[in-house]
């Protein structure tokens, strides 16, 4: 590997972690829609840890990396966001299911591979990654992908981008060559990622088994406390509440979550009294061909909120295949078009009613908010529904 990129992954992780935190703290990642980052995010979906080393794992992750590098290069040279910025934004905004340790490691390794690919001249005139070396000692040869930490040490990472690097043939590790101390040191990072992934899976499993609110109360416990607060607050509970809404996509379809989109919402009662409101979420999809919006799902539920209470909610769509089938038929796609079509998540809008009054509304994309206005030419009632 070129000396510039043959540095300890831990250093890259440290630098990028700080950069990501600083960017977030400074508000540089805005909530507005970012089509380029969103498109790249579809390629960033982790292929998953493996119970044991998979012989075909490197081939699978190579295909994923090729697409990612092409997207990074195209954005860098065609006036879009810089490759590093695009990659960081795509993970932070559209891959919330990827934990911080795995995300920072993935950004580090992919950024290093993109720089090495550029140094070797592995992109064509259309900015596509070809893998063909056009510069340096290995001219006309194909670059290689290899594991950073051997699978004898990290078998779980046989198809994850965090354990792969791009090298020229003359710099590749030979079969009988032992991993360096520098390579093996990266095993600690992979072990941390493994703990993070398994921890998130355990939390999700426990949450599915025992339903509690944001502060760990069961529905029965919360109802009892709410009733007591209503009695304490008296006539004030009849007043219009002050509600703050927020939300974001929680995860994209995968075999681990029923091939569905999950959307998270937060409802915060800033009033000085308890209140009962109706929360409504509408998840919006877009057609494959026309990109016209449609309603993927709509759900309402009553919420009893004490003063200052923050309620966290999660909603799940139907399976990805259900929406593809619906939009294919709705747009009357040909068989050839159906082979290339896909289901598309557009975003979500929330609103809260107190009686007949709307007291709060929120959209994961500001462009979707007009759909909540009855006078709007294109409101929720006018959209096709699954």
C-alpha positions as CSV (number, residue, x, y, z in Angstrom):
1,X,0.0,0.0,0.0
2,X,1.1,3.6,-0.7
3,X,3.0,4.9,2.4
4,X,0.4,7.7,2.8
5,X,-2.3,5.2,3.4
6,X,-0.4,2.5,5.3
7,X,-1.2,4.1,8.6
8,X,-2.7,2.6,11.7
9,X,-6.5,2.3,11.4
10,X,-6.8,3.5,15.0
11,X,-5.3,6.9,14.0
12,X,-7.8,7.2,11.2
13,X,-10.6,6.3,13.6
14,X,-9.5,8.9,16.1
15,X,-9.3,11.7,13.6
16,X,-12.5,10.9,11.8
17,X,-14.4,10.4,15.1
18,X,-13.4,13.9,16.1
19,X,-14.3,15.3,12.7
20,X,-17.7,13.6,12.8
21,X,-18.5,14.9,16.3
22,X,-17.3,18.4,15.5
23,X,-19.4,18.5,12.3
24,X,-22.4,17.3,14.2
25,X,-21.9,19.7,17.0
26,X,-21.5,22.6,14.6
27,X,-24.8,21.7,12.9
28,X,-23.2,21.1,9.5
29,X,-25.4,18.1,8.9
30,X,-28.6,19.8,8.2
31,X,-32.0,18.0,8.3
32,X,-32.8,18.8,4.7
33,X,-32.9,16.1,2.1
34,X,-29.6,15.3,0.5
35,X,-30.2,13.2,-2.7
36,X,-26.5,12.3,-3.3
37,X,-25.9,11.1,0.3
38,X,-29.2,9.3,0.3
39,X,-28.3,7.5,-3.0
40,X,-24.9,6.5,-1.6
41,X,-26.5,5.2,1.6
42,X,-28.3,2.5,-0.3
43,X,-24.8,1.1,-1.0
44,X,-23.6,1.3,2.6
45,X,-25.9,-1.2,4.1
46,X,-23.7,-3.6,6.1
47,X,-23.6,-7.1,4.7
48,X,-23.6,-8.4,8.3
49,X,-21.2,-10.2,10.6
50,X,-20.8,-13.9,9.9
51,X,-20.9,-16.8,12.4
52,X,-17.8,-18.1,10.7
53,X,-15.5,-17.0,7.9
54,X,-17.4,-17.2,4.6
55,X,-15.2,-18.2,1.6
56,X,-17.2,-16.0,-0.7
57,X,-17.3,-13.1,1.7
58,X,-14.5,-11.1,0.1
59,X,-16.1,-11.3,-3.3
60,X,-19.4,-10.0,-1.9
61,X,-17.8,-7.0,-0.2
62,X,-15.6,-6.2,-3.2
63,X,-18.8,-5.6,-5.3
64,X,-20.2,-3.4,-2.6
65,X,-17.0,-1.4,-2.3
66,X,-16.7,-0.9,-6.1
67,X,-20.1,0.8,-6.1
68,X,-19.2,3.0,-3.1
69,X,-15.9,4.1,-4.5
70,X,-17.5,5.0,-7.9
71,X,-20.1,7.2,-6.1
72,X,-17.5,8.9,-4.0
73,X,-15.3,9.7,-7.1
74,X,-18.2,10.9,-9.1
75,X,-19.3,13.3,-6.4
76,X,-15.7,14.5,-5.9
77,X,-15.1,15.5,-9.5
78,X,-18.5,16.6,-10.7
79,X,-19.1,19.5,-8.3
80,X,-21.0,17.5,-5.7
81,X,-20.0,17.2,-2.0
82,X,-16.4,16.1,-1.5
83,X,-16.0,12.3,-1.3
84,X,-15.2,12.3,2.4
85,X,-18.1,14.6,3.3
86,X,-20.5,12.7,1.2
87,X,-19.6,9.4,2.8
88,X,-19.8,10.8,6.4
89,X,-23.1,12.4,5.7
90,X,-24.6,9.3,4.1
91,X,-23.8,7.2,7.1
92,X,-24.8,9.8,9.7
93,X,-28.1,10.8,8.1
94,X,-29.3,7.7,6.3
95,X,-27.7,4.8,8.1
96,X,-28.8,5.3,11.7
97,X,-28.8,1.5,12.4
98,X,-25.0,1.6,12.0
99,X,-23.5,2.3,15.4
100,X,-20.9,5.0,16.0
101,X,-17.9,2.6,16.3
102,X,-18.8,0.7,13.1
103,X,-19.6,3.9,11.3
104,X,-16.3,5.6,12.1
105,X,-14.3,2.5,11.1
106,X,-16.2,2.2,7.8
107,X,-15.6,5.8,6.9
108,X,-11.9,5.4,7.7
109,X,-11.4,2.2,5.6
110,X,-13.5,3.4,2.7
111,X,-11.8,6.8,2.6
112,X,-8.4,5.1,2.6
113,X,-9.4,2.8,-0.3
114,X,-10.8,5.7,-2.3
115,X,-7.5,7.6,-2.0
116,X,-5.5,4.5,-2.8
117,X,-7.7,3.9,-5.9
118,X,-7.1,7.4,-7.0
119,X,-3.4,7.2,-6.5
120,X,-3.3,4.0,-8.7
121,X,-5.6,5.5,-11.3
122,X,-8.4,3.0,-11.0
123,X,-11.2,5.2,-12.2
124,X,-12.2,5.7,-15.9
125,X,-13.4,8.8,-17.7
126,X,-17.0,8.2,-16.4
127,X,-15.6,8.2,-12.8
128,X,-16.4,4.5,-12.4
129,X,-14.1,2.3,-10.4
130,X,-12.5,-0.3,-12.8
131,X,-9.9,-1.9,-10.6
132,X,-7.3,-1.5,-13.4
133,X,-4.1,0.2,-12.3
134,X,-3.0,3.0,-14.7
135,X,-0.2,4.5,-12.7
136,X,2.9,3.2,-10.9
137,X,4.9,0.0,-10.8
138,X,1.9,-2.3,-11.3
139,X,0.7,-0.6,-14.4
140,X,-2.0,-2.5,-16.3
141,X,-2.5,-4.9,-13.5
142,X,-5.7,-5.2,-11.4
143,X,-5.6,-3.9,-7.8
144,X,-6.4,-6.3,-5.1
145,X,-8.6,-6.3,-2.0
146,X,-7.4,-8.1,1.1
147,X,-8.4,-8.4,4.7
148,X,-6.8,-6.1,7.2
149,X,-7.1,-8.6,10.0
150,X,-6.8,-12.2,8.9
151,X,-10.0,-14.2,9.2
152,X,-8.1,-16.7,11.5
153,X,-8.3,-13.8,14.0
154,X,-11.6,-12.1,13.0
155,X,-13.8,-14.6,11.2
156,X,-16.9,-12.6,11.8
157,X,-15.6,-9.9,9.5
158,X,-15.4,-11.9,6.3
159,X,-17.8,-9.6,4.4
160,X,-17.6,-6.2,6.2
161,X,-16.0,-3.1,4.8
162,X,-14.3,-2.3,8.1
163,X,-11.9,-5.2,7.6
164,X,-10.9,-4.6,3.9
165,X,-8.2,-2.6,2.2
166,X,-7.3,-2.0,-1.4
167,X,-3.6,-2.6,-2.5
168,X,-1.6,-3.0,-5.6
169,X,-0.3,-6.5,-6.3
170,X,3.3,-5.7,-5.3
171,X,2.1,-4.6,-1.9
172,X,-0.4,-7.4,-1.2
173,X,0.2,-9.8,1.6
174,X,1.4,-13.2,0.4
175,X,-0.3,-16.4,1.6
176,X,2.6,-17.4,3.8
177,X,3.2,-13.9,5.2
178,X,2.0,-13.3,8.7
179,X,0.0,-10.3,9.6
180,X,2.0,-7.4,11.0
181,X,1.6,-6.1,14.6
182,X,-0.1,-3.1,13.0
183,X,-2.6,-5.3,11.3
184,X,-3.4,-7.3,14.4
185,X,-3.8,-4.2,16.5
186,X,-6.8,-3.4,14.4
187,X,-8.5,-6.6,15.8
188,X,-9.3,-4.5,18.9
189,X,-11.4,-2.2,16.8
190,X,-13.2,-5.1,15.1
191,X,-13.9,-6.6,18.5
192,X,-15.5,-3.3,19.6
193,X,-17.6,-3.3,16.5
194,X,-18.7,-6.9,17.2
195,X,-19.8,-5.9,20.7
196,X,-21.6,-2.9,19.4
197,X,-23.6,-4.8,16.8
198,X,-24.5,-7.6,19.2
199,X,-25.4,-5.1,21.9
200,X,-27.8,-3.3,19.5
201,X,-29.4,-6.6,18.6
202,X,-29.8,-7.6,22.3
203,X,-31.4,-4.3,23.1
204,X,-33.9,-4.6,20.2
205,X,-34.8,-8.1,21.3
206,X,-35.4,-7.1,24.9
207,X,-37.4,-4.1,23.8
208,X,-39.6,-6.3,21.6
209,X,-40.3,-8.6,24.5
210,X,-41.1,-6.0,27.2
211,X,-43.0,-2.9,26.1
212,X,-42.1,0.1,28.2
213,X,-42.0,3.9,27.7
214,X,-39.0,6.2,27.4
215,X,-38.4,6.0,31.2
216,X,-38.9,2.2,31.5
217,X,-42.5,2.3,32.8
218,X,-45.1,-0.3,31.7
219,X,-48.4,0.9,30.2
220,X,-50.1,0.1,33.5
221,X,-47.6,2.0,35.6
222,X,-47.7,5.0,33.2
223,X,-51.5,5.1,33.3
224,X,-51.6,5.1,37.1
225,X,-49.0,8.0,37.3
226,X,-50.8,10.0,34.6
227,X,-54.1,9.7,36.5
228,X,-52.5,11.0,39.6
229,X,-51.0,14.0,37.7
230,X,-54.4,14.8,36.1
231,X,-55.9,15.1,39.5
232,X,-53.1,17.3,40.7
233,X,-53.3,19.6,37.6
234,X,-57.0,20.1,37.8
235,X,-58.6,22.4,35.3
236,X,-55.2,23.1,33.6
237,X,-55.5,19.8,31.7
238,X,-58.2,21.4,29.6
239,X,-55.8,23.9,28.2
240,X,-54.1,23.6,24.8
241,X,-50.7,21.9,25.4
242,X,-47.3,22.9,24.1
243,X,-45.9,20.0,22.2
244,X,-42.6,19.5,20.4
245,X,-42.2,16.8,17.7
246,X,-39.1,15.3,16.1
247,X,-38.3,12.1,14.3
248,X,-36.1,10.3,11.8
249,X,-35.8,7.0,9.9
250,X,-34.6,4.3,12.4
251,X,-33.5,1.6,10.0
252,X,-33.9,0.5,6.4
253,X,-35.1,-3.0,5.2
254,X,-33.0,-5.9,6.2
255,X,-33.5,-9.6,7.0
256,X,-33.1,-8.7,10.6
257,X,-36.0,-6.3,10.8
258,X,-38.6,-8.0,8.6
259,X,-37.4,-6.2,5.4
260,X,-39.3,-3.1,6.6
261,X,-38.5,0.6,7.2
262,X,-38.6,1.6,10.9
263,X,-39.3,5.3,11.7
264,X,-38.7,6.8,15.2
265,X,-40.7,9.7,16.6
266,X,-40.4,11.8,19.8
267,X,-43.3,13.6,21.4
268,X,-42.4,16.1,24.2
269,X,-44.9,17.8,26.4
270,X,-43.5,21.1,27.3
271,X,-46.7,22.3,29.1
272,X,-46.9,22.8,32.9
273,X,-49.7,20.3,33.0
274,X,-50.7,16.8,31.9
275,X,-52.5,16.4,28.6
276,X,-54.1,13.8,26.4
277,X,-53.5,14.2,22.6
278,X,-53.8,12.2,19.4
279,X,-50.5,11.5,17.6
280,X,-50.6,10.7,13.9
281,X,-47.8,9.5,11.6
282,X,-47.9,9.1,7.9
283,X,-45.0,7.4,6.1
284,X,-44.5,8.5,2.5
285,X,-43.0,6.5,-0.3
286,X,-42.2,7.6,-3.9
287,X,-43.0,5.7,-7.1
288,X,-40.1,4.2,-8.9
289,X,-40.7,5.7,-12.4
290,X,-42.4,9.1,-11.7
291,X,-41.1,9.6,-8.2
292,X,-44.7,10.7,-7.3
293,X,-45.5,10.5,-3.6
294,X,-47.9,7.9,-2.1
295,X,-48.9,6.8,1.5
296,X,-47.0,3.8,2.6
297,X,-48.8,3.7,6.0
298,X,-50.8,5.9,8.3
299,X,-51.4,5.4,12.0
300,X,-53.0,7.2,14.9
301,X,-52.8,6.7,18.7
302,X,-53.8,8.4,21.9
303,X,-51.0,9.6,24.1
304,X,-51.3,10.6,27.8
305,X,-48.4,12.8,28.7
306,X,-47.4,14.3,32.0
307,X,-45.8,17.7,32.2
308,X,-42.3,17.5,30.7
309,X,-42.8,13.9,29.6
310,X,-40.9,12.7,26.5
311,X,-42.5,9.8,24.7
312,X,-40.4,7.8,22.1
313,X,-42.3,5.8,19.5
314,X,-41.3,3.4,16.8
315,X,-43.3,2.5,13.7
316,X,-42.7,-0.3,11.2
317,X,-43.9,-0.4,7.6
318,X,-45.0,-3.4,5.6
319,X,-42.2,-5.4,3.9
320,X,-40.2,-3.8,1.1
321,X,-41.6,-6.2,-1.4
322,X,-45.2,-5.2,-0.6
323,X,-44.5,-1.6,-1.7
324,X,-42.6,-2.7,-4.8
325,X,-45.5,-4.8,-5.9
326,X,-47.9,-2.0,-5.3
327,X,-46.0,0.7,-7.2
328,X,-45.2,-1.7,-10.1
329,X,-48.8,-2.3,-10.6
330,X,-49.9,1.3,-10.0
331,X,-47.4,2.7,-12.6
332,X,-48.2,-0.2,-14.9
333,X,-44.5,-1.1,-15.4
334,X,-43.5,-3.5,-18.1
335,X,-41.8,-6.8,-17.1
336,X,-38.4,-5.3,-18.2
337,X,-39.1,-2.2,-16.0
338,X,-40.1,-4.4,-13.1
339,X,-36.8,-6.1,-13.1
340,X,-35.1,-2.8,-12.4
341,X,-37.6,-1.2,-10.1
342,X,-37.4,-0.8,-6.4
343,X,-39.5,0.4,-3.5
344,X,-38.5,3.9,-2.3
345,X,-39.0,5.5,1.2
346,X,-39.5,9.3,0.9
347,X,-39.9,10.4,4.5
348,X,-42.5,10.8,7.2
349,X,-44.8,13.5,8.6
350,X,-46.2,13.7,12.1
351,X,-48.9,15.8,13.7
352,X,-50.5,16.0,17.1
353,X,-54.1,17.1,17.8
354,X,-55.7,18.3,21.0
355,X,-59.3,17.9,20.4
356,X,-59.8,19.3,16.9
357,X,-56.8,21.6,17.0
358,X,-53.5,20.7,15.5
359,X,-50.9,21.7,18.1
360,X,-47.7,20.3,16.5
361,X,-46.5,19.0,13.2
362,X,-43.1,17.8,11.9
363,X,-41.6,16.4,8.7
364,X,-38.4,14.4,8.3
365,X,-38.0,16.6,5.2
366,X,-39.4,20.1,5.2
367,X,-40.6,19.6,1.7
368,X,-43.2,17.1,2.9
369,X,-44.9,19.5,5.4
370,X,-47.3,21.0,2.8
371,X,-48.9,17.6,2.7
372,X,-50.3,18.3,6.2
373,X,-52.2,21.4,5.0
374,X,-55.8,20.8,3.9
375,X,-55.7,23.7,1.5
376,X,-52.6,22.4,-0.2
377,X,-53.2,21.2,-3.8
378,X,-51.4,18.0,-2.9
379,X,-52.2,17.0,0.6
380,X,-52.2,13.6,2.3
381,X,-55.8,12.9,1.2
382,X,-54.9,13.4,-2.4
383,X,-52.1,10.8,-2.4
384,X,-52.5,7.2,-3.6
385,X,-52.6,4.8,-0.6
386,X,-51.3,1.3,-0.4
